[in-house]
Amino acid sequence: MQQYADMLLQVNKVAAALTAYEADLKKHPNRFNSLYGAAFCSKKTGDEIKAAGYYQQLIAISNSNSDRPELALAKKNLQEATGKGIVSAHK
């Protein structure tokens, strides 16, 4: 399902991709790529609260020493959401 979601995102079907990522997360909770995809799609569709939740989950399951670019982007987006008051402080 995650690969299907990735394909949908590549052809700019963001809402459909989000649905597919969320379906994948029901079967495979805490899958890194699906969490990142769901966060990215949520933000693209304007749901910053949902995006922040997925970014928080992604950071929580990841190694804090990881240098994956997705994590750097997740932390940046979470800082922006905190600055806007969308979420309170994050870890």
C-alpha positions in Angstrom: 0.0 0.0 0.0 2.9 2.4 0.7 4.3 1.9 -2.8 0.8 2.7 -4.2 0.7 5.8 -2.0 4.2 6.8 -3.3 3.0 6.4 -6.8 -0.1 8.6 -6.2 2.0 11.3 -4.7 4.4 11.2 -7.7 1.4 12.0 -10.0 0.2 14.8 -7.6 -2.8 13.0 -6.2 -2.1 14.1 -2.7 -5.4 13.4 -1.1 -5.5 9.9 -2.5 -1.9 9.4 -1.4 -2.8 10.5 2.1 -5.6 8.0 2.2 -3.3 5.2 1.0 -0.6 6.1 3.6 -3.1 6.1 6.4 -4.4 2.7 5.2 -0.9 1.4 5.3 -0.3 2.7 8.8 -3.4 0.8 10.0 -1.7 -2.4 8.9 1.9 -1.4 9.6 1.9 1.2 12.5 5.0 3.3 12.8 6.3 2.5 9.3 8.8 5.3 8.7 8.0 6.0 5.0 4.2 5.9 5.6 4.5 8.3 8.5 6.6 10.7 6.5 4.3 10.4 3.5 1.2 10.9 5.6 2.7 14.0 7.3 3.9 15.4 4.0 0.5 14.9 2.3 -1.4 16.3 5.4 0.7 19.5 5.2 0.1 19.7 1.4 -3.6 19.5 1.9 -3.6 22.2 4.5 -4.1 20.0 7.6 -1.2 21.3 9.7 -2.5 19.8 12.9 -2.6 16.3 11.4 0.8 16.8 9.8 2.3 17.8 13.1 0.9 14.7 14.7 2.5 12.5 12.1 5.8 14.4 12.3 5.8 13.9 16.1 5.2 10.2 15.7 7.9 10.0 13.1 10.4 11.7 15.4 9.4 9.5 18.3 10.1 6.2 16.5 13.4 7.4 15.0 16.9 7.3 16.2 17.8 10.7 17.5 21.2 10.5 15.9 19.9 9.7 12.5 20.9 12.0 9.7 18.0 11.1 7.4 16.8 14.2 5.5 13.1 13.3 6.2 13.8 13.7 9.9 15.4 17.0 9.5 12.4 18.2 7.5 10.1 16.7 10.1 11.8 18.6 12.9 11.8 21.8 10.9 8.0 21.5 10.2 7.3 20.7 13.8 9.3 23.8 14.9 7.2 25.9 12.5 4.0 24.4 13.8 5.1 25.1 17.3 5.9 28.7 16.4 2.4 29.1 14.8 0.8 27.7 17.9 -0.5 24.6 16.1 1.1 22.3 18.6 2.7 23.0 22.0 6.2 22.1 22.7 7.6 18.9 21.2 10.4 16.6 22.4 
